[in-house]
Every structure is written in structure tokens, then in C-alpha cells.
Amino acid sequence: MKLIIQIPCYNEEETLKVTLDALPKKIAGVDEIEYLIINDGSTDNTVKVAKEWGVHHIVSFPKNKGLARGFMAGIDGCLKNGADIIVNTDADNQYCADDIETLIKPILDGKAEMVIGERPIAETEDFSWLKKKLQRMGSWAVRLASGTDIPDAPSGFRAMTADCAMHLNVINDYTYTLETIVQAGRDHIAVTSVPIRTNGELRPSRLFKGMWSYIKKSIVIILRAYMMYQPLKFFTYVSLPPILVGLGIGIRFIYYLITAGGAGHIQSLILACTLIIIGFLTFMIGLVADLLSCNRKILSDTQVRMRMTQYYK
């Protein structure tokens, strides 16, 4: 059983050694542990620090491409190097490395394919009151979209099997955390979470410029992922309000038509027809998107087979 711990890095020379020093060297049930960093276009000495420390694998981008692409590049690197289990952690030592053993235990026990580390958000002093509330709201939205019960969806501390990793695709350029949970839940991958500990903050988060930027991008990611994996349901919900309002206005017009001849209410008829047409067209878009979703599943299965051929020759 081979475990590879991957760490996305962007200008992390000040914190990377602290993170690497804390990583476990032996774990019960694991025969081999290796370490991989994703150098996401760093302009400092991140790579030098990694090499001097003795990191086994380095995946490098000449230019910063963002956390999501870095995560997927790391996954490919881990699979190419024969990982049976992949753990993702942050370079700023946010997560307690000793909990990696706890993180992978459900996988070793055969109870899960993906495990998310649940941070003690309520007790985290580095998080403001607003951030704690938004984390809970975001996790609730992801649970609704994914059909899972993950309490801390934005957590980047996670483990997955090689088979699970082969099924993952991240299409946004922002972050992998939310989209991968929605995808795993809708693809019926066994997902669970375990409580983990966090360390004190070594540097401010670089993932978002401000709270409202984070909220906006997270909402877009969740909605986009939900539309990809549940398109018919999504567009049906969107189509219902205009259809129902249009039918209500239409019934009102018919009432006035019967009782007062309908004079002066032709605008209501036009509005009702417009709303019903909009709702119907939205529903039809959902049907087309559902057919495209079927093609996506076929392409996803093809990609998995290609990855298996590539990594397990």
C-alpha cells in the first residue's frame, strides 16, 4: 500500500519546511510513504526548499495556474507514481499532519473512497464570526447539491483512493474543494468525513481577495456543478416560477373574461403567455442539458479507462 502526500505550493518557501517536517514517516497499514509538491509558478525558493528537504516528486508550472489546476496536476503526478492512496494538504501547515493517519483510516478499512477532514471551525480563533457562518452555509449548499453529509466542504485536507482520483475532474480555475465533493456524491463515490485538528495560522489565506469574492465564486462553483450533474432537476426548478405565475395570471384573465368580457385585460394575457413560454423553454433547455449530461458520463467513463491504461500498464 503506497501513500503519496501532495502539497500545492505557490511561493511557500517560508512555510513549506515546517509543513514537510510535520508529515508522518510511518503509518500503520501503509507500506510506503512519498511526498509530492505542485510548484504553481512560484517565484521564490519553494522548489529549492523541497529538493533540499528530500521531496520525492515535484510537478512544476512555469506560470501560476491556480489551486484547482494545481490540485489536478498533483493527482496525475501521484497516479503516475503508483499511489494507492493520495492525501492532499496545504503548504501553510494549516492542518495537523498527525491526523493523516486518522484521515486515511476509513479508506484502509474499506469504508470510504474519499475522506474529508472536518476542521473544528467553531473553535478556530483565526476565523471571524462571519467566516464561520459562511463556511456552514457553503457546506450546507454543497450537501444539498451533492447528496452527501460532509460538514466542512471547503476543507482541503482530504484523502482518496487511486480509483476515486481517476474519476475526478475539476473544470473551474478557482478551487477543487467544492466541485469534487459534488462530483463524488453524484457519481456515487463513497464519501465520508473525520474530525481533524488545525494549527495556528502562519500566513493569511491567498485563495480569495475578500469575503464577498469568496462567496460569489463559491456560489458559481456550486451552481455550475449542480447544473452539470443534475441538469434536468435544476432547470425544472428554474422553470416552475414563471410557469406557475403565468398560469395564475392566465386563470385571472379567464375569470375576467367570463365575468366582465375581458376588456382591458389583454396585457395580462400577453404577460401570462410570455411567462409560460419562458418557463417551457427553460424546461426544454433542461432536457437538452440532461442529454448532454449522459454524454458527459460516457466521456467520463472513457477518461477513466484511458487513465487506467496509462497508469496501470
C-alpha positions in Angstrom: 0.0 0.0 0.0 1.6 3.2 -1.2 0.6 6.7 0.1 1.6 9.9 -1.6 1.0 13.2 0.2 0.7 16.1 -2.2 1.1 19.7 -1.4 0.1 22.5 -3.8 2.6 25.4 -3.4 2.8 29.0 -4.6 5.7 31.0 -3.0 5.8 28.8 0.1 9.5 28.9 1.0 8.7 30.4 4.4 6.3 27.7 5.5 7.0 24.6 3.3 9.8 23.2 5.5 7.5 23.5 8.6 4.8 21.6 6.8 7.2 18.9 5.5 8.9 18.3 8.8 5.5 17.6 10.4 4.4 15.0 7.8 4.4 11.3 9.0 7.2 9.0 8.0 5.3 5.8 9.0 1.6 4.9 9.2 0.2 1.5 10.3 -1.2 -0.3 7.2 0.9 1.7 4.8 4.0 0.2 3.3 5.5 3.2 1.6 5.0 7.0 2.0 6.2 9.5 -0.6 5.8 13.3 -0.9 4.9 15.4 -3.9 4.7 19.2 -4.3 3.0 21.1 -7.0 5.0 24.2 -7.8 2.3 26.5 -9.2 4.6 29.0 -10.8 6.5 30.0 -7.6 8.9 32.9 -8.0 10.7 32.3 -4.7 12.8 29.3 -3.4 9.9 26.9 -2.9 11.4 24.3 -5.2 14.8 24.6 -3.7 13.4 24.1 -0.2 11.5 21.0 -1.4 14.6 19.5 -3.1 16.8 20.2 -0.1 14.3 18.5 2.2 14.1 15.5 0.0 10.7 15.6 -1.6 10.3 12.6 -3.9 8.3 14.2 -6.7 7.9 17.8 -8.0 5.3 18.9 -10.5 6.0 22.4 -11.8 4.1 25.0 -13.8 6.1 27.8 -15.4 3.3 30.2 -14.6 0.7 30.3 -11.8 -2.4 28.5 -12.9 -4.4 28.4 -9.7 -5.3 26.0 -7.0 -7.7 23.9 -9.0 -5.3 23.1 -11.8 -2.5 22.5 -9.4 -4.6 20.0 -7.5 -5.4 18.0 -10.6 -1.8 18.1 -11.8 -0.8 16.7 -8.4 -3.4 14.0 -8.7 -2.0 13.0 -12.1 1.5 13.0 -10.7 0.5 10.8 -7.8 -1.2 8.3 -10.1 1.8 8.2 -12.4 4.0 7.3 -9.5 1.9 4.4 -8.3 -0.1 5.9 -5.4 -2.8 3.7 -3.9 -3.9 6.5 -1.6 -3.5 10.2 -2.2 -3.6 12.8 0.6 -3.9 16.5 -0.1 -2.8 19.0 2.4 -1.8 22.7 2.5 1.7 24.2 2.4 0.9 26.6 5.2 0.7 23.8 7.8 -2.9 24.7 8.5 -3.8 21.0 9.1 -2.3 18.8 11.8 -0.2 16.3 9.9 -0.6 13.7 12.7 -4.2 13.4 11.7 -3.3 11.9 8.3 -3.4 8.5 9.9 -7.0 9.3 11.1 -7.8 10.7 7.6 -6.9 7.5 5.7 -8.3 5.0 8.2 -11.8 4.8 6.6 -10.0 4.0 3.3 -7.8 1.4 4.8 -10.9 -0.1 6.5 -12.7 -0.2 3.1 -15.5 2.1 4.3 -14.8 5.1 2.0 -13.2 6.2 -1.2 -12.9 9.8 -0.3 -12.4 11.3 3.2 -12.7 15.0 4.0 -11.0 16.4 7.2 -13.6 18.2 9.3 -12.0 21.2 10.9 -13.1 22.5 14.4 -14.5 25.7 12.8 -16.4 26.8 15.8 -13.2 26.7 17.9 -10.9 28.2 15.3 -9.8 31.6 16.5 -8.3 32.6 13.1 -11.8 32.5 11.6 -14.1 35.6 12.1 -17.7 35.1 13.1 -18.8 35.9 9.6 -16.4 33.4 8.0 -17.6 30.7 10.3 -21.3 31.3 9.4 -20.4 31.4 5.7 -18.5 28.2 5.9 -21.5 26.5 7.4 -23.8 27.9 4.8 -21.5 26.9 2.0 -21.2 23.4 3.4 -25.0 23.1 3.6 -25.3 24.1 0.0 -22.7 21.5 -1.1 -24.5 18.8 0.9 -27.7 19.8 -0.8 -26.1 19.7 -4.3 -24.0 16.6 -3.7 -26.4 14.4 -1.7 -23.6 13.9 0.9 -23.4 14.8 4.6 -20.0 16.5 4.6 -20.0 19.2 7.3 -16.8 21.0 6.1 -16.9 21.1 2.3 -14.2 23.8 1.9 -11.6 21.8 3.7 -8.6 21.0 1.6 -7.3 18.3 3.9 -8.6 15.1 2.2 -7.7 11.6 1.2 -8.8 9.5 -1.7 -8.2 6.1 -3.3 -6.5 5.9 -6.7 -9.7 4.7 -8.3 -11.6 7.7 -6.8 -8.9 10.1 -8.1 -9.2 8.7 -11.6 -12.9 9.7 -11.7 -12.2 13.3 -10.6 -12.4 16.3 -13.0 -12.2 19.9 -12.0 -13.3 22.4 -14.6 -13.2 25.7 -12.7 -9.9 27.6 -12.2 -10.6 28.7 -8.6 -10.7 25.7 -6.2 -11.2 22.0 -6.2 -12.8 21.6 -2.8 -16.5 22.1 -3.5 -16.7 20.8 -7.1 -15.0 17.4 -6.3 -17.5 16.7 -3.4 -20.5 17.4 -5.7 -19.0 15.2 -8.4 -18.2 12.4 -6.0 -21.6 12.5 -4.4 -23.4 12.5 -7.8 -21.1 9.7 -9.1 -22.0 7.6 -6.1 -18.4 7.6 -4.7 -18.3 6.6 -1.0 -17.5 9.9 0.7 -17.2 10.5 4.5 -15.5 12.9 6.9 -13.5 12.6 10.1 -12.7 15.3 12.7 -9.2 16.7 12.4 -7.2 19.3 14.2 -5.7 22.5 12.8 -2.6 24.5 13.6 -2.2 28.2 14.1 -2.1 30.5 11.1 1.4 31.0 9.6 0.2 33.4 6.9 -3.1 34.9 5.6 -5.1 32.9 3.1 -4.3 33.6 -0.6 -7.3 31.8 -2.0 -9.6 34.8 -2.2 -9.1 38.6 -2.1 -12.1 39.2 0.1 -15.1 37.6 1.7 -17.5 38.7 -0.9 -15.2 37.5 -3.7 -15.1 34.1 -2.0 -18.9 34.0 -1.6 -19.5 34.9 -5.3 -17.0 32.4 -6.7 -18.3 29.6 -4.3 -21.9 30.2 -5.4 -20.9 30.0 -9.1 -19.0 26.8 -8.5 -21.8 25.1 -6.6 -24.5 26.1 -9.1 -22.3 25.1 -12.1 -21.5 21.7 -10.6 -25.2 21.1 -9.7 -26.2 22.0 -13.3 -23.6 19.6 -14.6 -24.7 16.6 -12.5 -28.4 17.3 -12.0 -29.4 19.5 -15.1 -32.9 18.3 -15.5 -33.8 18.8 -11.8 -32.1 22.2 -11.8 -33.8 23.6 -14.9 -37.1 22.2 -13.8 -36.9 24.1 -10.6 -35.9 27.3 -12.5 -38.8 26.8 -15.0 -41.5 26.4 -12.3 -41.8 30.0 -11.1 -42.6 31.6 -14.5 -44.9 28.8 -15.4 -46.9 29.0 -12.2 -47.0 32.8 -12.2 -48.1 32.7 -15.9 -50.8 30.1 -15.2 -52.0 32.3 -12.2 -52.3 35.4 -14.4 -53.9 33.3 -17.2 -56.6 32.0 -14.8 -57.2 35.6 -13.6 -57.6 36.6 -17.3 -60.1 33.8 -17.9 -62.0 34.9 -14.7 -62.4 38.4 -16.0 -63.2 37.1 -19.5 -66.1 35.2 -18.1 -67.4 37.8 -15.7 -66.6 41.1 -17.5 -65.8 40.2 -21.1 -62.0 40.5 -20.6 -62.0 44.1 -21.7 -58.9 46.0 -20.6 -57.0 42.8 -19.5 -55.3 41.8 -22.8 -52.0 42.8 -21.2 -52.5 40.1 -18.6 -53.0 37.5 -21.4 -49.8 38.6 -23.1 -47.8 38.5 -19.8 -49.2 35.1 -19.0 -48.3 33.7 -22.4 -44.8 35.2 -22.2 -44.1 33.7 -18.8 -45.4 30.3 -19.7 -43.3 30.3 -22.9 -40.2 31.3 -20.9 -40.8 28.5 -18.4 -41.4 25.9 -21.1 -38.2 26.9 -22.9 -36.3 26.7 -19.7 -37.6 23.2 -19.1 -36.6 22.3 -22.7 -33.1 23.5 -22.0 -33.1 21.2 -19.0 -34.0 18.2 -21.3 -31.2 19.1 -23.7 -28.7 19.5 -20.8 -29.8 16.2 -19.4 -28.9 14.5 -22.7 -25.6 16.3 -22.7 -25.1 15.0 -19.2 -25.5 11.5 -20.5 -22.7 12.2 -23.0 -20.6 13.6 -20.1 -21.0 10.3 -18.2 -19.8 8.3 -21.3 -16.8 10.7 -21.7 -16.0 10.3 -18.0 -16.0 6.5 -18.2 -13.8 6.8 -21.3 -11.4 9.0 -19.5 -11.2 6.6 -16.5 -10.4 3.7 -18.9 -7.7 5.8 -20.5 -6.2 6.8 -17.2 -6.2 3.1 -16.1 -4.4 2.2 -19.3 -1.9 5.0 -18.8 -1.2 4.4 -15.1 -1.5 0.6 -14.8 0.4 -0.7 -17.9 
